[in-house]
Structure formats: structure tokens, C-alpha cells
Amino acid sequence: MSGKGMKEINMKDWLTIGQVVNVHGIRGEIKVAPMTDDVQRFDALDQVWLMHPRKEEKKAYAIESVRVHKGNVLIKLAGVDNRNASEALKQFHVMIPREQGEPLGDHEIYIADLIGMNVVDCARGEIGVVADVLTTTGTVDTLDIRLAGGRKHLYVPFRRIFFPDWDLAAGVLSADIPQDYFEL
């Protein structure tokens, strides 16, 4: 399946499960920072799609091997057989079709579903839209909320204390954000 490209139509049909952060060795392995709660989920995959961070084009790659190393996932992709080929994939997003996503537990949501949601604060009403989710391995994800008017952004940890509920169908994220965050 390596080598097949495709034009992205709907990002909601895809889940980002990692990002290529470096290469490993000389035989084409890529080092992936996982964006999933379960790094072992990579073991069950036969293929992944890599997407350039600034383009909506993906390319499918068959997986030859997977192993976890120091908190990252090392993946050998078919057709990526040397360091130069793997270097060209740095910063690419590692994606899977949504239907291959892990089942969600109570009060869990895919990051892809947060982006674009209207944020409604209990004290202030509608304050803006989730523009992005900043993920860092080992820490809490942070929501980048583009405030109404579009010029300012608010960065708030995605914790239940600040975001107690959401309505996917309505595209609404309920919030209870302390005043201090608005004064930064």
C-alpha cells in the first residue's frame, strides 16, 4: 500500500495518533511521538497515513515493524529504506481512519472533535472557538481558543475542572474558565 497518495477531503474522518519527530538509525526507521493514551495501539496497525503538516495530502504506508523506545514509537515503513528517506518525513503527522480509533471511555473525546467547537463559558457566554489542541507527551493537552474577534487567543489546560461537558452534535464545549486566564 506504500506509494498511494490521496487528497484530503474531510479531516474529521481521520485521527492523528502521532508525529514524526526524528529518525532512528540508518535503515529508515522513523521516531514517532505518540498522541494517544496507549502506545501499544501501534502494534495492531498494518498501515498508517502520513500527512505533511502544511498540506492536506496523505500517503499510505504499510508497516514493517513497530517497537516502543524511550517513550516514542519506532516504526519501519515499507519503501522507506534509508536515513535520507526517513529524514524527509520529519514533522509529518501519523494518521489512521477514524473507524480504526480506539473506543472512547466515559467523558473522553478525540482531539480532532475538539477543533472547531464553540466554547461557551458559564459566566461569560460564548467566548470563542477551539483553534488547536497543543499536545506534549507526558502533560495535559492545552486548548488554543481563538476569542471572539479573532485577534486574541486563550490557552487553557483541557481539564474537566475547566471543561465539564460538551455536546458533539451541537459543536459546543462547555467551560468554566477562571478570570485569571483572561488577564494573562
CYANA upper distance limits for C-alpha pairs under 8 A (distance plus 0.5 A):
  1 MET  CA     47 GLN  CA      8.36
  1 MET  CA     60 ALA  CA      6.64
  1 MET  CA     61 TYR  CA      6.33
  1 MET  CA     62 ALA  CA      6.17
  2 SER  CA     59 LYS  CA      7.98
  2 SER  CA     60 ALA  CA      5.95
  2 SER  CA     61 TYR  CA      4.72
  2 SER  CA     62 ALA  CA      6.17
  2 SER  CA     78 ALA  CA      6.78
  2 SER  CA     79 GLY  CA      7.08
  3 GLY  CA     59 LYS  CA      6.99
  3 GLY  CA     60 ALA  CA      6.95
  3 GLY  CA     61 TYR  CA      7.36
  3 GLY  CA     79 GLY  CA      8.44
  4 LYS  CA     59 LYS  CA      6.16
  4 LYS  CA     60 ALA  CA      6.20
  4 LYS  CA     61 TYR  CA      8.44
  5 GLY  CA     57 GLU  CA      7.60
  5 GLY  CA     58 LYS  CA      6.31
  5 GLY  CA     59 LYS  CA      4.83
  5 GLY  CA     60 ALA  CA      7.08
  6 MET  CA     57 GLU  CA      6.42
  6 MET  CA     58 LYS  CA      6.13
  6 MET  CA     59 LYS  CA      6.88
  7 LYS  CA     56 GLU  CA      7.02
  7 LYS  CA     57 GLU  CA      5.29
  7 LYS  CA     58 LYS  CA      7.11
  8 GLU  CA     56 GLU  CA      5.64
  8 GLU  CA     57 GLU  CA      5.90
  8 GLU  CA     58 LYS  CA      7.34
 10 ASN  CA     14 TRP  CA      8.23
 11 MET  CA     15 LEU  CA      8.42
 11 MET  CA    112 ALA  CA      8.32
 12 LYS  CA     98 ARG  CA      8.18
 12 LYS  CA    112 ALA  CA      6.88
 12 LYS  CA    113 ASP  CA      7.62
 13 ASP  CA     97 PRO  CA      6.57
 13 ASP  CA     98 ARG  CA      5.78
 14 TRP  CA     95 MET  CA      6.97
 14 TRP  CA     96 ILE  CA      6.25
 14 TRP  CA     97 PRO  CA      5.05
 14 TRP  CA     98 ARG  CA      5.27
 14 TRP  CA    112 ALA  CA      8.34
 15 LEU  CA     95 MET  CA      5.98
 15 LEU  CA     96 ILE  CA      5.97
 15 LEU  CA     97 PRO  CA      6.69
 15 LEU  CA     98 ARG  CA      6.00
 15 LEU  CA    101 GLY  CA      7.62
 15 LEU  CA    110 TYR  CA      8.22
 15 LEU  CA    111 ILE  CA      8.49
 15 LEU  CA    112 ALA  CA      6.95
 16 THR  CA     35 MET  CA      7.54
 16 THR  CA     93 HIS  CA      6.93
 16 THR  CA     94 VAL  CA      6.23
 16 THR  CA     95 MET  CA      4.90
 16 THR  CA     96 ILE  CA      7.16
 16 THR  CA    112 ALA  CA      8.20
 17 ILE  CA     34 PRO  CA      6.47
 17 ILE  CA     35 MET  CA      5.25
 17 ILE  CA     36 THR  CA      6.11
 17 ILE  CA     93 HIS  CA      8.28
 17 ILE  CA     94 VAL  CA      6.27
 17 ILE  CA     95 MET  CA      6.17
 17 ILE  CA     96 ILE  CA      7.74
 18 GLY  CA     32 VAL  CA      6.42
 18 GLY  CA     33 ALA  CA      5.88
 18 GLY  CA     34 PRO  CA      4.71
 18 GLY  CA     35 MET  CA      5.13
 18 GLY  CA     36 THR  CA      7.76
 18 GLY  CA     93 HIS  CA      6.53
 18 GLY  CA     94 VAL  CA      5.45
 18 GLY  CA     95 MET  CA      7.64
 19 GLN  CA     32 VAL  CA      5.78
 19 GLN  CA     33 ALA  CA      5.86
 19 GLN  CA     34 PRO  CA      7.20
 19 GLN  CA     35 MET  CA      8.03
 19 GLN  CA     91 GLN  CA      6.50
 19 GLN  CA     92 PHE  CA      6.29
 19 GLN  CA     93 HIS  CA      4.97
 19 GLN  CA     94 VAL  CA      5.95
 20 VAL  CA     30 ILE  CA      6.96
 20 VAL  CA     31 LYS  CA      6.20
 20 VAL  CA     32 VAL  CA      4.88
 20 VAL  CA     33 ALA  CA      6.89
 20 VAL  CA     89 LEU  CA      7.26
 20 VAL  CA     90 LYS  CA      5.64
 20 VAL  CA     91 GLN  CA      5.47
 20 VAL  CA     92 PHE  CA      5.94
 20 VAL  CA     93 HIS  CA      6.92
 20 VAL  CA     94 VAL  CA      7.57
 21 VAL  CA     30 ILE  CA      8.32
 21 VAL  CA     31 LYS  CA      6.32
 21 VAL  CA     32 VAL  CA      6.19
 21 VAL  CA     33 ALA  CA      6.81
 21 VAL  CA     90 LYS  CA      6.14
 21 VAL  CA     91 GLN  CA      6.15
 22 ASN  CA     30 ILE  CA      6.65
 22 ASN  CA     31 LYS  CA      5.53
 22 ASN  CA     32 VAL  CA      7.69
 22 ASN  CA     87 GLU  CA      7.66
 22 ASN  CA     90 LYS  CA      6.27
 22 ASN  CA     91 GLN  CA      8.37
 23 VAL  CA     28 GLY  CA      7.69
 23 VAL  CA     29 GLU  CA      6.43
 23 VAL  CA     30 ILE  CA      4.94
 23 VAL  CA     31 LYS  CA      5.72
 23 VAL  CA     83 ARG  CA      7.47
 23 VAL  CA     86 SER  CA      6.57
 23 VAL  CA     87 GLU  CA      6.66
 23 VAL  CA     90 LYS  CA      8.04
 24 HIS  CA     28 GLY  CA      7.66
 24 HIS  CA     29 GLU  CA      5.75
 24 HIS  CA     30 ILE  CA      6.27
 24 HIS  CA     31 LYS  CA      6.58
 24 HIS  CA     74 LEU  CA      7.83
 24 HIS  CA     83 ARG  CA      8.33
 25 GLY  CA     29 GLU  CA      7.11
 25 GLY  CA     83 ARG  CA      7.38
 26 ILE  CA     82 ASN  CA      5.98
 26 ILE  CA     83 ARG  CA      5.20
 27 ARG  CA     80 VAL  CA      8.50
 27 ARG  CA     81 ASP  CA      5.83
 27 ARG  CA     82 ASN  CA      4.95
 27 ARG  CA     83 ARG  CA      6.48
 28 GLY  CA     76 LYS  CA      6.90
 28 GLY  CA     77 LEU  CA      8.05
 28 GLY  CA     80 VAL  CA      5.79
 28 GLY  CA     81 ASP  CA      5.04
 28 GLY  CA     82 ASN  CA      4.56
 28 GLY  CA     83 ARG  CA      5.34
 28 GLY  CA     84 ASN  CA      8.06
 28 GLY  CA     85 ALA  CA      6.98
 28 GLY  CA     86 SER  CA      5.59
 29 GLU  CA     74 LEU  CA      6.70
 29 GLU  CA     75 ILE  CA      5.91
 29 GLU  CA     76 LYS  CA      5.03
 29 GLU  CA     77 LEU  CA      7.57
 29 GLU  CA     80 VAL  CA      8.11
 29 GLU  CA     81 ASP  CA      8.31
 29 GLU  CA     82 ASN  CA      8.31
 29 GLU  CA     83 ARG  CA      8.06
 29 GLU  CA     86 SER  CA      7.02
 30 ILE  CA     74 LEU  CA      6.13
 30 ILE  CA     75 ILE  CA      5.89
 30 ILE  CA     76 LYS  CA      7.01
 30 ILE  CA     86 SER  CA      6.45
 30 ILE  CA     89 LEU  CA      8.37
 31 LYS  CA     72 ASN  CA      6.90
 31 LYS  CA     73 VAL  CA      6.30
 31 LYS  CA     74 LEU  CA      5.23
 31 LYS  CA     75 ILE  CA      7.17
 32 VAL  CA     72 ASN  CA      6.12
 32 VAL  CA     73 VAL  CA      5.52
 32 VAL  CA     74 LEU  CA      6.70
 32 VAL  CA     75 ILE  CA      7.95
 32 VAL  CA     94 VAL  CA      8.46
 33 ALA  CA     71 GLY  CA      8.16
 33 ALA  CA     72 ASN  CA      5.61
 33 ALA  CA     73 VAL  CA      7.05
 33 ALA  CA    137 THR  CA      7.71
 34 PRO  CA     39 VAL  CA      6.94
 34 PRO  CA     72 ASN  CA      6.88
 34 PRO  CA     73 VAL  CA      7.30
 34 PRO  CA    137 THR  CA      7.79
 35 MET  CA    135 THR  CA      7.72
 35 MET  CA    137 THR  CA      7.81
 39 VAL  CA     68 VAL  CA      8.05
 39 VAL  CA     73 VAL  CA      7.79
 40 GLN  CA     44 ALA  CA      8.23
 40 GLN  CA     68 VAL  CA      8.45
 41 ARG  CA     45 LEU  CA      7.79
 42 PHE  CA     66 VAL  CA      7.45
 42 PHE  CA     73 VAL  CA      8.45
 43 ASP  CA     66 VAL  CA      6.67
 43 ASP  CA     67 ARG  CA      8.24
 45 LEU  CA     63 ILE  CA      7.86
 46 ASP  CA     62 ALA  CA      6.48
 46 ASP  CA     63 ILE  CA      5.90
 46 ASP  CA     64 GLU  CA      8.47
 47 GLN  CA     60 ALA  CA      7.36
 47 GLN  CA     61 TYR  CA      5.98
 47 GLN  CA     62 ALA  CA      4.74
 47 GLN  CA     63 ILE  CA      5.54
 48 VAL  CA     60 ALA  CA      6.32
 48 VAL  CA     61 TYR  CA      6.07
 48 VAL  CA     62 ALA  CA      7.18
 48 VAL  CA     63 ILE  CA      7.67
 48 VAL  CA     94 VAL  CA      6.98
 48 VAL  CA     95 MET  CA      6.37
 48 VAL  CA     96 ILE  CA      6.19
 49 TRP  CA     58 LYS  CA      6.38
 49 TRP  CA     59 LYS  CA      5.76
 49 TRP  CA     60 ALA  CA      4.79
 49 TRP  CA     61 TYR  CA      6.52
 49 TRP  CA     94 VAL  CA      6.37
 49 TRP  CA     95 MET  CA      5.54
 49 TRP  CA     96 ILE  CA      6.66
 50 LEU  CA     58 LYS  CA      5.91
 50 LEU  CA     59 LYS  CA      5.95
 50 LEU  CA     60 ALA  CA      7.06
 50 LEU  CA     61 TYR  CA      8.08
 50 LEU  CA     92 PHE  CA      6.41
 50 LEU  CA     93 HIS  CA      5.98
 50 LEU  CA     94 VAL  CA      5.34
 50 LEU  CA     95 MET  CA      6.57
 51 MET  CA     55 LYS  CA      7.63
 51 MET  CA     56 GLU  CA      7.26
 51 MET  CA     57 GLU  CA      6.36
 51 MET  CA     58 LYS  CA      4.94
 51 MET  CA     59 LYS  CA      7.18
 51 MET  CA     92 PHE  CA      5.85
 51 MET  CA     93 HIS  CA      5.58
 51 MET  CA     94 VAL  CA      7.20
 51 MET  CA     95 MET  CA      7.84
 52 HIS  CA     56 GLU  CA      7.54
 52 HIS  CA     57 GLU  CA      7.35
 52 HIS  CA     58 LYS  CA      7.67
 52 HIS  CA     91 GLN  CA      7.79
 52 HIS  CA     92 PHE  CA      5.24
 52 HIS  CA     93 HIS  CA      6.95
 53 PRO  CA     91 GLN  CA      7.18
 53 PRO  CA     92 PHE  CA      6.13
 53 PRO  CA     93 HIS  CA      6.91
 61 TYR  CA     77 LEU  CA      6.54
 61 TYR  CA     78 ALA  CA      6.72
 61 TYR  CA     79 GLY  CA      8.35
 62 ALA  CA     77 LEU  CA      6.36
 62 ALA  CA     78 ALA  CA      5.87
 63 ILE  CA     75 ILE  CA      7.56
 63 ILE  CA     76 LYS  CA      6.64
 63 ILE  CA     77 LEU  CA      5.24
 63 ILE  CA     78 ALA  CA      6.56
 64 GLU  CA     75 ILE  CA      8.05
 64 GLU  CA     76 LYS  CA      5.87
 64 GLU  CA     77 LEU  CA      6.04
 64 GLU  CA     78 ALA  CA      6.49
 65 SER  CA     75 ILE  CA      6.26
 65 SER  CA     76 LYS  CA      5.65
 65 SER  CA     77 LEU  CA      7.84
 66 VAL  CA     73 VAL  CA      7.38
 66 VAL  CA     74 LEU  CA      6.21
 66 VAL  CA     75 ILE  CA      5.14
 66 VAL  CA     76 LYS  CA      7.07
 67 ARG  CA     73 VAL  CA      6.28
 67 ARG  CA     74 LEU  CA      5.77
 67 ARG  CA     75 ILE  CA      7.20
 68 VAL  CA     72 ASN  CA      6.26
 68 VAL  CA     73 VAL  CA      4.99
 68 VAL  CA     74 LEU  CA      6.52
 69 HIS  CA     73 VAL  CA      6.51
 69 HIS  CA     74 LEU  CA      7.18
 76 LYS  CA     80 VAL  CA      7.78
 77 LEU  CA     81 ASP  CA      8.30
 80 VAL  CA     85 ALA  CA      6.00
 80 VAL  CA     86 SER  CA      6.60
 81 ASP  CA     85 ALA  CA      7.18
 81 ASP  CA     86 SER  CA      8.15
 82 ASN  CA     86 SER  CA      6.96
 83 ARG  CA     87 GLU  CA      6.45
 84 ASN  CA     88 ALA  CA      7.03
 85 ALA  CA     89 LEU  CA      7.70
 86 SER  CA     90 LYS  CA      7.69
 96 ILE  CA    100 GLN  CA      7.00
 96 ILE  CA    101 GLY  CA      7.88
 97 PRO  CA    101 GLY  CA      7.71
104 LEU  CA    108 GLU  CA      6.21
104 LEU  CA    109 ILE  CA      7.35
107 HIS  CA    165 ASP  CA      8.38
109 ILE  CA    113 ASP  CA      7.31
109 ILE  CA    114 LEU  CA      8.02
110 TYR  CA    114 LEU  CA      7.49
111 ILE  CA    115 ILE  CA      7.46
111 ILE  CA    133 VAL  CA      7.42
113 ASP  CA    117 MET  CA      8.07
113 ASP  CA    168 LEU  CA      7.96
114 LEU  CA    130 VAL  CA      7.05
114 LEU  CA    133 VAL  CA      8.26
114 LEU  CA    173 LEU  CA      8.39
115 ILE  CA    129 VAL  CA      8.30
115 ILE  CA    130 VAL  CA      5.60
115 ILE  CA    131 ALA  CA      6.23
115 ILE  CA    132 ASP  CA      6.24
115 ILE  CA    133 VAL  CA      7.65
116 GLY  CA    129 VAL  CA      6.27
116 GLY  CA    130 VAL  CA      5.66
116 GLY  CA    131 ALA  CA      6.60
116 GLY  CA    171 GLY  CA      8.09
117 MET  CA    129 VAL  CA      6.08
117 MET  CA    130 VAL  CA      6.02
117 MET  CA    171 GLY  CA      5.33
117 MET  CA    172 VAL  CA      5.89
117 MET  CA    173 LEU  CA      6.64
118 ASN  CA    126 GLU  CA      7.55
118 ASN  CA    127 ILE  CA      8.33
118 ASN  CA    128 GLY  CA      6.42
118 ASN  CA    129 VAL  CA      5.03
118 ASN  CA    130 VAL  CA      7.12
118 ASN  CA    171 GLY  CA      6.60
118 ASN  CA    172 VAL  CA      5.35
118 ASN  CA    173 LEU  CA      6.46
119 VAL  CA    126 GLU  CA      6.28
119 VAL  CA    127 ILE  CA      6.35
119 VAL  CA    128 GLY  CA      5.91
119 VAL  CA    129 VAL  CA      6.03
119 VAL  CA    130 VAL  CA      7.40
119 VAL  CA    145 ILE  CA      8.29
119 VAL  CA    172 VAL  CA      6.50
119 VAL  CA    173 LEU  CA      5.33
119 VAL  CA    174 SER  CA      6.55
119 VAL  CA    175 ALA  CA      7.05
120 VAL  CA    124 ARG  CA      7.94
120 VAL  CA    125 GLY  CA      5.54
120 VAL  CA    126 GLU  CA      4.59
120 VAL  CA    127 ILE  CA      6.41
120 VAL  CA    128 GLY  CA      8.01
120 VAL  CA    172 VAL  CA      7.38
120 VAL  CA    173 LEU  CA      6.66
120 VAL  CA    174 SER  CA      5.59
120 VAL  CA    175 ALA  CA      6.24
121 ASP  CA    125 GLY  CA      5.40
121 ASP  CA    126 GLU  CA      6.56
121 ASP  CA    127 ILE  CA      7.10
121 ASP  CA    174 SER  CA      6.50
121 ASP  CA    175 ALA  CA      4.87
121 ASP  CA    176 ASP  CA      5.90
121 ASP  CA    177 ILE  CA      7.28
122 CYS  CA    174 SER  CA      7.71
122 CYS  CA    175 ALA  CA      6.64
122 CYS  CA    176 ASP  CA      6.13
123 ALA  CA    176 ASP  CA      7.74
127 ILE  CA    147 LEU  CA      6.16
127 ILE  CA    148 ALA  CA      6.29
128 GLY  CA    145 ILE  CA      6.67
128 GLY  CA    146 ARG  CA      5.94
128 GLY  CA    147 LEU  CA      4.69
128 GLY  CA    148 ALA  CA      5.27
129 VAL  CA    145 ILE  CA      5.91
129 VAL  CA    146 ARG  CA      5.85
129 VAL  CA    147 LEU  CA      7.11
129 VAL  CA    148 ALA  CA      8.19
130 VAL  CA    143 LEU  CA      7.03
130 VAL  CA    144 ASP  CA      6.33
130 VAL  CA    145 ILE  CA      4.93
130 VAL  CA    146 ARG  CA      6.73
131 ALA  CA    143 LEU  CA      8.24
131 ALA  CA    144 ASP  CA      6.04
131 ALA  CA    145 ILE  CA      6.03
131 ALA  CA    146 ARG  CA      6.28
132 ASP  CA    143 LEU  CA      6.69
132 ASP  CA    144 ASP  CA      5.56
132 ASP  CA    145 ILE  CA      7.73
133 VAL  CA    141 ASP  CA      7.04
133 VAL  CA    142 THR  CA      6.20
133 VAL  CA    143 LEU  CA      5.22
133 VAL  CA    144 ASP  CA      6.38
134 LEU  CA    141 ASP  CA      6.16
134 LEU  CA    142 THR  CA      5.56
134 LEU  CA    143 LEU  CA      6.83
134 LEU  CA    144 ASP  CA      7.63
135 THR  CA    139 THR  CA      8.13
135 THR  CA    140 VAL  CA      7.78
135 THR  CA    141 ASP  CA      5.30
135 THR  CA    142 THR  CA      7.16
136 THR  CA    140 VAL  CA      7.79
136 THR  CA    141 ASP  CA      7.22
140 VAL  CA    157 PRO  CA      6.82
140 VAL  CA    158 PHE  CA      7.18
140 VAL  CA    159 ARG  CA      8.13
141 ASP  CA    157 PRO  CA      6.45
141 ASP  CA    158 PHE  CA      6.10
142 THR  CA    155 TYR  CA      6.81
142 THR  CA    156 VAL  CA      5.96
142 THR  CA    157 PRO  CA      4.69
142 THR  CA    158 PHE  CA      5.84
143 LEU  CA    154 LEU  CA      8.40
143 LEU  CA    155 TYR  CA      6.08
143 LEU  CA    156 VAL  CA      5.83
143 LEU  CA    157 PRO  CA      6.57
143 LEU  CA    158 PHE  CA      6.51
144 ASP  CA    153 HIS  CA      6.92
144 ASP  CA    154 LEU  CA      6.41
144 ASP  CA    155 TYR  CA      5.35
144 ASP  CA    156 VAL  CA      7.43
145 ILE  CA    153 HIS  CA      5.93
145 ILE  CA    154 LEU  CA      5.54
145 ILE  CA    155 TYR  CA      6.76
145 ILE  CA    156 VAL  CA      8.33
146 ARG  CA    150 GLY  CA      6.18
146 ARG  CA    151 ARG  CA      7.86
146 ARG  CA    152 LYS  CA      6.66
146 ARG  CA    153 HIS  CA      5.06
146 ARG  CA    154 LEU  CA      7.03
147 LEU  CA    151 ARG  CA      7.55
147 LEU  CA    152 LYS  CA      6.12
147 LEU  CA    153 HIS  CA      6.10
147 LEU  CA    154 LEU  CA      7.35
154 LEU  CA    181 TYR  CA      7.73
154 LEU  CA    182 PHE  CA      7.56
155 TYR  CA    181 TYR  CA      8.27
156 VAL  CA    162 PHE  CA      8.41
156 VAL  CA    177 ILE  CA      8.42
156 VAL  CA    181 TYR  CA      7.93
157 PRO  CA    162 PHE  CA      8.17
158 PHE  CA    162 PHE  CA      7.46
158 PHE  CA    163 PHE  CA      7.22
159 ARG  CA    163 PHE  CA      6.57
159 ARG  CA    164 PRO  CA      8.43
160 ARG  CA    164 PRO  CA      5.28
160 ARG  CA    165 ASP  CA      8.19
161 ILE  CA    176 ASP  CA      7.81
162 PHE  CA    175 ALA  CA      6.04
162 PHE  CA    176 ASP  CA      5.37
162 PHE  CA    177 ILE  CA      5.85
162 PHE  CA    178 PRO  CA      8.49
163 PHE  CA    173 LEU  CA      7.46
163 PHE  CA    174 SER  CA      6.18
163 PHE  CA    175 ALA  CA      4.97
163 PHE  CA    176 ASP  CA      6.74
163 PHE  CA    177 ILE  CA      8.37
164 PRO  CA    174 SER  CA      6.84
164 PRO  CA    175 ALA  CA      6.98
164 PRO  CA    176 ASP  CA      8.05
165 ASP  CA    173 LEU  CA      6.90
165 ASP  CA    174 SER  CA      5.83
165 ASP  CA    175 ALA  CA      8.06
166 TRP  CA    171 GLY  CA      8.20
166 TRP  CA    172 VAL  CA      6.17
166 TRP  CA    173 LEU  CA      4.87
166 TRP  CA    174 SER  CA      6.04
167 ASP  CA    171 GLY  CA      6.35
167 ASP  CA    172 VAL  CA      5.73
167 ASP  CA    173 LEU  CA      6.98
168 LEU  CA    172 VAL  CA      7.06
177 ILE  CA    181 TYR  CA      7.51
178 PRO  CA    182 PHE  CA      8.16
179 GLN  CA    183 GLU  CA      7.28
180 ASP  CA    184 LEU  CA      7.24
